[in-house]
Amino acid sequence: MIQTLHEIQNPFDAYARQLGYCLVLFLIAGSNTSNPQFIVKLYHTGDIRVVDMVDLKMYGNPAAGESLVPDIPESWKVKSM
C-alpha cells in the first residue's frame, strides 16, 4: 500500500472527537479503502495525534459567510477528570 503525506499549506482549526480543539497540520492519504487521516496539534496540551477524517469537525470560514464555530455533539466533548 502506498501512503502519501501532504503538508497543509494553510493549517486550519478543528475539533477532534474526545481530544478537543486542535490545529490540522498534515493529511495522510491512504488507500481507496481507507479514510484520509490528519495529523493534528492539540491546543490544550501541545500533543500531536493522528485523527481519522470522521472524527474532525472543521471551523467555518466567516469571510465566506459560514458559521465560525461548528456544533460539537456532547458525545464528542472531552471528559473532565
N, CA and C of each residue as an Amber inpcrd file, in Angstrom:
protein
   243
   0.8470000  -1.1780000   0.0000000   0.0000000   0.0000000   0.0000000
   0.8890000   1.2360000   0.0000000   0.5260000   2.2020000  -0.7940000
   1.2520000   3.4660000  -0.8460000   0.4630000   4.5080000  -0.0730000
   1.1540000   5.2240000   0.8350000   0.5360000   6.3240000   1.5480000
   1.2610000   7.6030000   1.1750000   0.5110000   8.6850000   1.1250000
   1.0830000   9.9800000   0.8000000   0.8130000  10.9340000   1.9470000
   1.8090000  11.7150000   2.3070000   1.6900000  12.7010000   3.3740000
   1.7530000  14.0840000   2.7470000   0.7060000  14.8730000   2.9490000
   0.6460000  16.2230000   2.4000000   0.6810000  17.2320000   3.5370000
   1.5950000  18.1980000   3.4550000   1.5730000  19.2990000   4.4160000
   0.4750000  20.2550000   3.9880000  -0.3510000  20.6570000   4.9300000
  -1.4410000  21.5830000   4.6230000  -0.8690000  22.9930000   4.6360000
  -0.9310000  23.6640000   3.4960000  -0.3210000  24.9830000   3.3520000
  -0.9530000  26.0330000   4.2660000  -2.2540000  25.9190000   4.4940000
  -2.9650000  26.8260000   5.4040000  -3.5870000  25.9890000   6.5050000
  -2.8100000  25.6760000   7.5720000  -3.3730000  24.8550000   8.6570000
  -4.6820000  25.4790000   9.1520000  -5.6050000  24.6190000   9.5800000
  -6.9120000  25.1350000   9.9940000  -7.3160000  24.5770000  11.3530000
  -8.1960000  25.3230000  12.0120000  -8.7190000  24.9250000  13.3160000
  -9.8020000  23.8870000  13.1490000  -9.8640000  22.9760000  14.1130000
 -10.8950000  21.9380000  14.0980000 -11.1370000  21.4730000  15.5280000
 -12.1050000  20.5770000  15.6720000 -12.3720000  19.9260000  16.9490000
 -12.2920000  18.4290000  16.6890000 -11.4490000  17.7370000  17.4590000
 -11.2820000  16.2970000  17.2950000 -12.0800000  15.5610000  18.3640000
 -12.8180000  14.5450000  17.9420000 -13.6450000  13.7560000  18.8580000
 -12.8130000  13.2460000  20.0410000 -13.2900000  13.4950000  21.2400000
 -12.6930000  13.0490000  22.5050000 -11.3060000  13.6230000  22.7720000
 -10.8020000  14.5180000  21.9000000  -9.4750000  15.1110000  22.0990000
  -9.5330000  16.6070000  22.3430000 -10.4400000  17.3110000  21.6790000
 -10.6030000  18.7380000  21.8870000 -10.1850000  19.5720000  20.6820000
  -9.9870000  20.8660000  20.9450000  -9.6510000  21.8190000  19.8980000
  -8.2330000  21.5750000  19.4020000  -8.0440000  21.7240000  18.0820000
  -6.7410000  21.3810000  17.5060000  -6.4650000  22.1930000  16.2530000
  -5.2190000  22.1180000  15.8220000  -4.7700000  22.7060000  14.5740000
  -4.4060000  21.5560000  13.6390000  -4.9940000  21.5260000  12.4470000
  -4.7530000  20.4500000  11.4890000  -3.5470000  20.8260000  10.6300000
  -2.5120000  19.9650000  10.6510000  -1.2400000  20.2790000  10.0110000
  -0.9390000  19.4690000   8.7460000  -1.2640000  18.1840000   8.7510000
  -0.9050000  17.2970000   7.6400000  -2.0770000  16.3770000   7.2960000
  -2.1360000  15.9650000   6.0460000  -3.1090000  14.9980000   5.5660000
  -2.3660000  13.7350000   5.1690000  -2.8330000  12.5940000   5.6560000
  -2.2860000  11.3040000   5.2650000  -3.3020000  10.6530000   4.3360000
  -2.9340000  10.5250000   3.0790000  -3.8170000   9.9010000   2.1010000
  -3.4440000   8.4290000   2.0110000  -4.3590000   7.5890000   2.4050000
  -4.1070000   6.1530000   2.3920000  -4.5260000   5.5240000   1.0840000
  -5.2220000   4.4320000   1.1880000  -5.6520000   3.6900000   0.0050000
  -7.1000000   4.0160000  -0.3480000  -7.6060000   3.3580000  -1.3800000
  -9.0020000   3.5510000  -1.7960000  -9.9780000   3.0260000  -0.7530000
  -9.5300000   2.1530000   0.1210000 -10.4310000   1.5070000   1.0770000
 -10.3290000   2.0980000   2.4850000  -9.5880000   3.1940000   2.6620000
  -9.4900000   3.7900000   3.9930000  -9.7500000   5.2920000   3.9360000
 -10.2450000   5.8290000   5.0390000 -10.4690000   7.2690000   5.1300000
  -9.1380000   7.9960000   5.2340000  -9.0850000   9.2160000   4.7090000
  -7.8990000  10.0280000   4.9620000  -7.7690000  10.2890000   6.4650000
  -6.5580000  10.4770000   6.9080000  -6.3000000  10.8170000   8.3000000
  -5.5240000  12.1200000   8.3340000  -5.5790000  12.7770000   9.4920000
  -4.9150000  14.0590000   9.6490000  -4.0010000  14.0170000  10.8650000
  -2.8760000  14.7100000  10.7640000  -2.0100000  14.9080000  11.9180000
  -2.3900000  16.2620000  12.4900000  -2.7530000  16.2740000  13.7720000
  -3.2260000  17.4950000  14.4260000  -2.3930000  17.8000000  15.6620000
  -2.3400000  19.0960000  16.0130000  -1.7220000  19.5290000  17.2650000
  -2.8370000  19.9750000  18.1980000  -2.9390000  19.3450000  19.3750000
  -3.9740000  19.7080000  20.3400000  -3.5820000  21.0050000  21.0380000
  -4.5190000  21.9440000  21.0910000  -4.2170000  23.2500000  21.6750000
  -3.9520000  23.1860000  23.1730000  -4.7280000  22.4180000  23.9150000
  -4.6230000  22.4490000  25.3740000  -3.4080000  21.7010000  25.9140000
  -2.8010000  20.8300000  25.1320000  -1.6360000  20.0760000  25.6170000
  -0.4050000  20.2190000  24.7330000  -0.5890000  20.6000000  23.4640000
   0.5230000  20.6480000  22.5280000   0.8540000  19.2900000  21.9450000
   0.1140000  18.2560000  22.3440000   0.3560000  16.9060000  21.8400000
  -0.0020000  16.8160000  20.3580000   0.6860000  15.9050000  19.6600000
   0.4120000  15.6120000  18.2600000  -0.3140000  14.2780000  18.1950000
  -1.3950000  14.2140000  17.4160000  -2.1760000  12.9860000  17.2740000
  -2.5380000  12.7710000  15.8050000  -2.8330000  11.5350000  15.4450000
  -3.3720000  11.2020000  14.1320000  -4.8620000  10.9410000  14.3250000
  -5.6800000  11.6270000  13.5260000  -7.1310000  11.5760000  13.6810000
  -7.7670000  11.2150000  12.3450000  -8.7340000  10.3210000  12.3690000
  -9.4880000   9.9470000  11.1830000 -10.3970000  11.1030000  10.7650000
 -10.6680000  11.2070000   9.4740000 -11.4670000  12.3360000   8.9860000
 -12.8730000  12.3870000   9.5900000 -13.4540000  11.2500000   9.9440000
 -14.8050000  11.2560000  10.5050000 -14.8100000  11.7010000  11.9690000
 -13.6360000  11.9060000  12.5430000 -13.5220000  12.3500000  13.9340000
 -13.1160000  13.8150000  14.0410000 -13.2910000  14.5820000  12.9610000
 -12.9630000  16.0100000  12.9610000 -14.1740000  16.8430000  12.5800000
 -14.3310000  17.9720000  13.2480000 -15.3050000  18.9950000  12.8640000
 -14.4930000  20.2430000  12.5550000 -14.6270000  20.7520000  11.3230000
 -13.8720000  21.9290000  10.9050000 -14.6260000  23.2060000  11.2450000
 -13.8470000  24.2370000  11.5540000 -14.4260000  25.5580000  11.7430000
 -14.7980000  26.1250000  10.3860000 -15.8150000  26.9820000  10.3780000
 -16.2460000  27.5960000   9.1290000 -15.3680000  28.7690000   8.7420000
 -15.6290000  29.3080000   7.5720000 -14.9050000  30.4590000   7.0500000
 -15.8220000  31.6690000   7.1150000 -15.6240000  32.5540000   8.1170000
 -16.5130000  33.7150000   8.2470000 -16.4930000  34.6170000   7.0120000
 -15.3620000  34.6770000   6.3030000 -15.2720000  35.5090000   5.1040000
 -16.2030000  34.9930000   4.0010000 -16.5540000  33.7200000   4.0630000
 -17.4660000  33.1330000   3.0770000 -18.8850000  33.0360000   3.6230000
 -19.1420000  33.6680000   4.7820000 -20.4790000  33.6700000   5.3590000
 -20.8280000  32.4180000   6.1430000 -19.8230000  31.5890000   6.4530000
 -20.0610000  30.3650000   7.2200000 -19.9410000  30.6380000   8.7160000
 -20.6320000  29.8450000   9.5160000 -20.5330000  29.9510000  10.9700000
 -19.1300000  29.5300000  11.3930000 -18.5070000  30.3210000  12.2500000
 -17.1370000  30.0310000  12.6620000 -17.0410000  28.7640000  13.5020000
 -17.9020000  28.6320000  14.5160000 -17.7990000  27.5180000  15.4560000
 -18.7650000  26.3950000  15.0600000 -18.2530000  25.1840000  14.8240000
 -19.1390000  24.0740000  14.4690000 -19.9110000  23.5790000  15.6860000
 -21.0400000  22.9260000  15.4600000 -21.7820000  22.2920000  16.5510000
 -21.0210000  21.0410000  16.9670000 -20.6530000  20.9600000  18.2410000
 -19.9110000  19.8150000  18.7600000 -20.8820000  18.9390000  19.5480000
 -21.1250000  17.7020000  19.1150000 -22.0170000  16.8120000  19.8660000
 -21.4700000  16.5430000  21.2710000 -22.3450000  16.3770000  22.2370000
 -21.9260000  16.1020000  23.6210000 -21.0320000  14.8680000  23.7000000
 -21.3240000  13.8610000  22.8900000 -20.5340000  12.6260000  22.9280000
 -19.1000000  12.8320000  22.4320000 -18.8380000  13.9430000  21.7390000
 -17.5060000  14.2350000  21.2340000 -16.6530000  14.9950000  22.2440000
 -17.2940000  15.6420000  23.2110000 -16.5590000  16.5420000  24.1070000
 -15.6250000  15.7920000  25.0340000 -14.5170000  16.4600000  25.3680000
 -13.5110000  15.8760000  26.2460000 -14.1020000  15.7290000  27.6420000
 -13.9670000  14.5550000  28.2020000 -14.4690000  14.2940000  29.5580000
 -13.4620000  14.8340000  30.5730000 -13.9270000  15.6450000  31.5160000
 -13.0180000  16.1500000  32.5460000 -12.8300000  15.1120000  33.6380000
 -11.6590000  15.1280000  34.2080000 -11.3090000  14.1390000  35.2340000
 -11.8320000  14.5470000  36.5910000
